Structure formats: C-alpha cells, structure tokens
Amino acid sequence: MFSFEYPYAFALVLLFFAGFKWFKMRSSILIFPNLPLMQQVEHKGGYARLISKYLAIFALVTALASPIIKDETIIQHGKGYELSLILDVSGSMHESNKIGIVKSIVQEFIEARKGDKLALSVFGDFAYVAVPLTFDKSSLLDLLSRLDAGVAGAHQTALYEALYLSSNIFKTSTSKNKIAILLTDGMDNTGTIPIDVAIHTAQKYHIKVYTIGVGGSGDYNPTVLQTIAKETGGIFFEANSKQRLEEIYHQIDSLEKSEITADKYIKKEYFFQYFLIGALVFMGLYMILSNKE
Amino acid sequence: MQTQKAILVKTKRKIFALHSGNHPSIFESRGIDFREIKEYTFGDEIRKINWKVTAREQSPYVNRFNEERALNVLVVFLVSGSIYFGTQKLKQESMAEVLSALCFATLNQGDYLSTLFFSDKEEFFHAPTKQTGALERLVDAALTLNPLSKTVDYTALNHYIMNRIKRKSLMFVIGDFYGDVDLSALTARNEVYAIMVRDHFEEFPKLQGEHTLIDPNTMRQSSFSLSGSQLKAYAKKMEEQDARTIAHFKKHKIKHTKLYTDEEPYEKLFELFRG
C-alpha cells in the first residue's frame, strides 16, 4: 500500500509558493530600460530552467514526506501468531443450526485477527486440514463459507485425529505463538489416534490448545477437553448458547490480542532516496542552465 | 548627479576650448548660407556684388544668401522612464549635458532657441528666446524632471510639432530612441538631428540569473531568469531595433550620432555638425 510517512511535509510546497510570491530576492530588483524587448527574448527559453527548479523543489519535498510502500501482511517469521481453527463438522452439528452459528462467529473471529497466520481443519468421520497456515484470509473465509455439517462424514467424530493432524501443520513453523482452537459437540469415537498421542504432538510443537464444547452437557466429554487444554496451557470453555460462544471467541481473541498487536510487523519500503537523487539531478541541471553562457 | 552649474561650466569650457577665437559656434556652416549667384537687378545691395564674377562676365553679379540670419533652433528632449538608467551616470544627465551644449551654442550665436520636453504629451515647453539666462532654467528642468512611468509617443510628438512649430527650424532630438522611432513628420519642413544617448550596460547587459526587473516606462515589475544565450539574443535584437531606427533616420535624412554615458558628448556633437 503506497503512502507517505510524513504527508504534512507537502505544506512546504505552499510555503515555497508563498515565499515565491511575497518574499522576492531584494538584492536583484533593478530598473532596466527597453524591457518589452527583454520579454520577447525571455519567452523563447528559460522554461527548462524554471521547470527544473520546480521539479527539484517538488522532489525535495516529496523526499521529505518520505513515500513508502507499507506491507502489513508480511510478517517476519517467528514474530506473528499462528492460529489453527479446528471445527467439528460431524452430523450432529446440524442440530439447532449449530454449524451456522459457529461459522458466523468464526468468520468474525478470522476477520478480527489481523496479521496472523491462520489455518482451518475440520473433522467428522475423519479429519483433514482444509486450509494450511496462511495469510490469505479471503480464501480462508471462502472455504469457511462452503463448510457444512457432514462434509467429513456425518456419523463419527474424529476429535483426537483432528488435534493430531492440525498440530502437525505447525511442524515447520518458527513462530513462538502457536494457538489451536478446538471446537466440538461430541466425543471422539473413531479411535484412530489415542488421546495421549494427540496431546503429546500438541505439546511437542508448543501449541496452546483452547477447547470449546458446544451443546448440552453429555454431548461432549468435558474431562477430555479439560485435559487437553490443561496439558497444553490452554483453557477449556463450555458454550450452550450463541451468546456464550461469541463471548468465548472474544475472550480468546482478547487473551492473545495485546501481544499480537505488539508483534505486528509492518514492512516499509522507503523511496525517498530516489526522489533525493532526482532533486540532485534537477538542481544540477538548474545550476548548469543558470550559469551557461 | 551633477549639478546644473557643473554642467554649465563644463559646457562653456569645452565649447570654448574646442573652438578657439570668438566663434563658439558649432553650426559654423549654417546661418548666412551662400545660396547662388545672380545678375544684378535694380535694388540689390552693392555690398553683395561678386567682383570676380562681374569682372569675368563683364556685367554685374551679386551673391545671394539665405535670407534669414537668425535661425530657429528647437531642442527636443524625449522624456521616457528609460532615461533613468545608467552605470556611469544617468542617461538623463548625459542628455542634460547635450541639451546644455546645444542651448549654449545656440544662444551664444544669437539664434532663437525653443526647448521642448516631450513624453507622450508636452512636459515642458520653453518659448523661443534669445536670452542666455534661459540656459540655467533649461538645464535645471532637464536634471530635475521625473521621467519614471513615462513613455515617448512618437505619433503624438509628430502631431505636436506639426501643430505648434510653425517656423522652419533646426531641430535637435535628444533621447534614447527605444521602440518604433518615427520622426518622419518633423523632417517635412525642418532639418533634424538625432542624438541617441545610451549606456553600454543596457546594450550588453550582464544579467545572468534571476532578477526582478522594473520597466521604468510603466514601473511594472516582472521576474526574469536569464541565461547568457538569452542575453546574447537580447543584444542582437537590440542591434536590429537600432538598425531599424538608423534606417529610418537615413531614409528621412536625419543626421544622427550615438553617445554613451561614459563619455563627454562634445567631440561627437562637433563631428555631427561638421560631417
């Protein structure tokens, strides 16, 4: 994104023109006869000189205003946050439109996270990584909108597998802040991955796992979710209403927020030196034109 | 600026020095001009009989002269803002010196002197006089008038002289002759001399760089950024302009000379009248 670091430096142009109009060089005012003839001569040239003067001033002021290209989305490795969203899309999420509510809240959450890498994993009968860690929020949101309960099989809940798989996306990560948000409304009943292995993998990559159980008590296993959260340094939440779920995501957002903004990395590319070179060239040109015989 | 007195003293000294004897005239060839020889008729003055011709032809012949002895001399001082300029001294001063020399010589010879200061209108007119006392007033007027914001209008000058100066005169026009010079109507009945006063700097200005220049004719300021080549072009244009003016002088048989502010005008004036 192109912008100026100090745009108010352009006010100097006004100062220049004001000076040009009101503060003329006193020393060289003189009476000279036969000026109409001089005017005829002057109009034939001198423009190059005048233009080079204006361009030099303009380039100097522009350099002072410091044109930059800001790139907020590029984040230095290891500094930004990396978040993995793990969503339960088993058949039971159809009940009372849980999936719709979750999608809309997660969407908000994603939009609120600026400058973080996000990943999305879903699970049902099996688990898969829908979007690996990326800055590309638009494709993430696009994919999120296409999710529906049952896309990963409608009958079972591969909870541990999902945790295991989504932990593995951090394998090559160098970030210090790795977060996973695991949302489920059921209990693991596939048994493909033991819980110990799943937790161990999350610990291995230093992933903080926030767990959220949605639905009535008995739908999910709070003990297991509590364990996962506890073992990885996260927090376990229970949500039985839309408002509660919103609160939880807000809470997670704010828990991890302050540090995230502190770590926000803005890549600035400076261009003032080109304008300075330009100013130098025009000034040189101006001097040459002024002194040429 | 020189005082009126200094100019007068200098004028007198110079003119006497260059013209030894009792003839401080710079118009020597003028005046009682010999015109022709004609056969004596009754009533002609015997004093004017040309004896050589009479002896050769064996019948009396007389010399005829231009009848008027006392000339009418009109000195025209062209007032424009541009005469308020000069590096050695103001053009106005040089012009005052010229005026002083011409007026002094005229009065000393006993001719009638009228003086006109003209811009686009009459600034000051001194009616024909033979009194030498007028000299001081005229030099004073030339030195003290304020030329700024004035421009010479040659058409108006032609009209003025056609209407006001009825008598055939010897005219001296002093000015810096910028713009489209036109003295054509003056030459119809009069003998005209043009004395161009200039400063070297205005013809070859060394004004590289940025300057705010004031046109003394209008007192308008304008900014200039001038390069050497532009100044050369200016000098060239100036030459062209002067060449046009001089062509105009030649066409109308106006004798002319050019003086610079860093020189005394007397020598060149003598040359002008003798040549």
Chai-1 contact restraints between the chains, C-beta under 6 A:
chainA,res_idxA,chainB,res_idxB,connection_type,confidence,min_distance_angstrom,max_distance_angstrom,comment,restraint_id
A,K24,B,T212,contact,1.0,0.0,6.0,A-B,restraint_1
A,S28,B,H211,contact,1.0,0.0,6.0,A-B,restraint_2
A,I29,B,T212,contact,1.0,0.0,6.0,A-B,restraint_3
A,I31,B,F85,contact,1.0,0.0,6.0,A-B,restraint_4
A,I31,B,I214,contact,1.0,0.0,6.0,A-B,restraint_5
A,I31,B,P216,contact,1.0,0.0,6.0,A-B,restraint_6
A,F32,B,L213,contact,1.0,0.0,6.0,A-B,restraint_7
A,P33,B,S82,contact,1.0,0.0,6.0,A-B,restraint_8
A,P33,B,F85,contact,1.0,0.0,6.0,A-B,restraint_9
A,P33,B,E202,contact,1.0,0.0,6.0,A-B,restraint_10
A,N34,B,Y178,contact,1.0,0.0,6.0,A-B,restraint_11
A,L35,B,L213,contact,1.0,0.0,6.0,A-B,restraint_12
A,L35,B,D215,contact,1.0,0.0,6.0,A-B,restraint_13
A,L37,B,K237,contact,1.0,0.0,6.0,A-B,restraint_14
A,M38,B,Y234,contact,1.0,0.0,6.0,A-B,restraint_15
A,V41,B,Q230,contact,1.0,0.0,6.0,A-B,restraint_16
A,V41,B,A233,contact,1.0,0.0,6.0,A-B,restraint_17
A,V41,B,Y234,contact,1.0,0.0,6.0,A-B,restraint_18
A,E42,B,F224,contact,1.0,0.0,6.0,A-B,restraint_19
A,G45,B,Q230,contact,1.0,0.0,6.0,A-B,restraint_20
A,G46,B,S225,contact,1.0,0.0,6.0,A-B,restraint_21
A,R49,B,S225,contact,1.0,0.0,6.0,A-B,restraint_22
A,S290,B,G209,contact,1.0,0.0,6.0,A-B,restraint_23
A,K292,B,S227,contact,1.0,0.0,6.0,A-B,restraint_24
A,E293,B,G228,contact,1.0,0.0,6.0,A-B,restraint_25
